[in-house]
Amino acid sequence: QVQLVESGGGLVQAGGSLRLSCAASGRTFSSYAMGWFRQAPGKEREFVAAISWSGGSTYYADSVKGRFRISRDNAKNTLYLQMDNSKFEDTANYFCKIGDSWGQGTQVTDAS
């Protein structure tokens, strides 16, 4: 069983930046790919980005490509999502995922 705790959400102006973190415990973090998803009010949860166990491969939804960057620090059991050039449509609850386990989410809200 793995526990995931997201943090770093908050208000962000259009064009601004935030860095989300996801701290993992209870599992061999470094052996697994991980991902970020988001869910806006009234919408389905959608894929945002994923990263391989080593960090050598990354994947992005077209809507965030070139603006967001996923990374991980296996020594700290932590996953990150750097959000740059934020847009209104990035407003959502952001979740990290490993295997079948989800965190509780961290809210990102456009402050424009």
N, C-alpha and C positions, 0 to 999 in steps of 0.2 A: 504494500500500500504506500502511496506517495501523497504527501501534502504539499500544496502549492499556494503561495500567498503573494498576490500582486500588490504593487504599490506604485506611487508616482503620478497617479491621475490628478486632474484638477482642471482649472479654467485655463484656456489658452486662446490668445488672440489669433485671428487669421494671419497666417504667415509666421506664426510663432513656433516654438519648439517645446517638447516635453520628452522626458525619458522615463519609460515604464520599466519596472523591474518585477521579476517573478522569482521568489526564493523557494527552492525545493528541498524537501527532506524526506527521509524514510525509504529511499530507493537509490540505486546506483545511477545517479543523474547523468554521468558522462557517457553511459552506454546507449542512450536513447535520443532520437530526434525529438524536437519540441516545436511548438507552434504558438502563434498568437491568433486569436479570433476576436471578433467584435460583434456586438448586437445593439443596434439603434432602436429606439422606441417604436413599436409596431412593426418591426422588421425581423426577418430570420437572422440567426447567427451566421456570420460569414467569415471565411478564411481571410487572414491578413498577411501572414508571413510564416515561414517555417525554416528550420535550420537543422542540418545533419548533426550527428552525435559529436563529430569532431569540430564542427563549425566551418568546415571546408566548403559546404554547399548551402546555398540559401535560395529561397523561393518567395515570390511576392505576388500578391494580387495586383492586377493592372492598375487599380485605383490608387495604390500607394507606391508603386514602383518609381524609384527616383526621389522619393520624399522620405520614406521610412527605411530604417536599417535594423535588421535583427542581428543580435550577437549573443554570445554566451561565455561565461567564465566557469569552466568545469571545476576549478579549484575552489570557487565560492558557491558552487551549486546554484548559480543564478543565471537567469535568462533576461535579456534586455530588449527593449524596442525603442529606438531613437526615432522620434517623430519630428520632422522638420517641415517647414512651409505648410503648416496646418491649414485645413480647409473646414468650412462649416460642416460638410458632410462627414468629417471624421468624428463628430460627436457621437459617442457610443460608450457602452460598457465593454471594456477590454478584458479578455480572459486568456490565460495561458493554459496549455494542454500538453500532457505527456502520457502516451498510451491512452487509457480510458479515463484518466484523472483530469479534472478541471479545478482551477482556482475559483475563488468567489467573485473575482472581477474587480476592476478599478475604473471609475468613471472619468471620462474625458469629455469636457463640455466647451463648446465654442463661446468665447466671451465677447465677441464682436457686437 
